[in-house]
């Protein structure tokens, strides 16, 4: 299925969840905020969030610095 991830079209297996995508991209779910189809999700919702063909996912990472 085709997902728009941070503005880029990418292919993922059918029935993928948000946590599947995070694992595939080697992204620690504890360090991000995720929005799926214009809905901001809580971290405990990542595993149960099934994505559909055409879903739009935005992932924001926290970055510290000085």
Buried (B, 14 or more C-beta within 10 A) or exposed (E): BEBBBEEEEBEBEEEBBBBBBBEEEEBEBEEBEBEBEEEEBEBEBBEEBEBEEEBBBBBEEEEEEE
